[in-house]
Amino acid sequence: MSPTPKAPKRPDKAPLPKPNVDLSPSGDGDVTPEQVRALFCNPLFTGIAHFPKVVDDETWVRAAMQAIREHGAEQWLVNMLYVLREFLDTSAPTSNGE
């Protein structure tokens, strides 16, 4: 029986960044950049599962790519995990103990 492989370590050993998106509804109609980031890192808005399609695939992919260029892939992936967990009402322990 082979040993269980260890999880790969990050080369810089720095903790993952915190999510920089805002999922709160805008009460006054003004949308913040953090709320826009939340929209375009959430693939559920493309009509996945029982969620309504509020943005077409091409727009979502192009906006996601722009966000990745602006904020980096690591930040974007952290944000995507955060919004998916919030929308799907799941919680999973993170590797940094949060």
N, C-alpha and C positions, 0 to 999 in steps of 0.2 A: 504494500500500500504506500503510495507516494505521500510525502508531507504536504500539508495545505500551503499553497503559495501565499507569501506575504503580500499585503497591499503595497503597490509602488509608492515610494516616498516622493514628495515634491522636491525638486532639486534645490529650491531656495528655502524650503521648510517654513515659509511664511504661511500664516493662516489665510483661509479664503476670505475674500472681501465680504462685507455685509451687503445685503440687498439694498439697492438704491432706487426702488420703485415705491409707488404709493397706490394702494388699492382702495383708499377711501373715496367715496363718491364726492363729486364736486357739487357743493350746495349752491354756489352762486353762478354756475354755468361756465366759469373759467376753468380751464384744464391746465394743470401744471406739467412741466416736463417729466416729472416723476410718474405721473399718471399715464402720459403717453408712452413712456418706456414700459410700463406695466402692460399696456395693450399689446405692444409689438414684441413682447417676449412671451406671450401666452398663446400657444398654438390652438387652444380650445376655441378662440374667437374665429378660427377658420372653419368651424362647423364640425368639430370632432365630437363623437358620442352624442349626447342629448343637448349639447350647447348649440345655440343658433349661430349661423354664419353671419358675422357682422363685418368681416373684411375678406376680400378675395385672396386667394393663395399668392398671386403675384405681388400684390401690395404688401402682404404680410412678410413674404420672403425678402423683398427688397428693403423694407423698413428694418427687418431683423439684421440684414447684412450691414446696413448703415449704422445701426446701433453697435454691432460688433466692431466695425471700423473705429467708431468714436470712443467706445468704452472698453473695448477688448473682449475677447471670447470668454475669458474666465468670469468677468463681471456679468456678461450676458447670460452665461449658463447658471450662475448663482441666482440671478433674477428669475430665470425661467423655472428653476426648481422651486423657488419661493412661491411664485404665483400659482404654479400647478398644485403645490401642496395646499395652498389657501383655498383655491377654487374647488379642489377635489376633497377638501376637508380631511386631509391626511396629515399625520405628523410622523416624522422619522427622526431618530437621533442623528445628529450631525457628527462628523469626525472630530470637530473641535469642542464637543461637549455641550453644545447649546440645545 
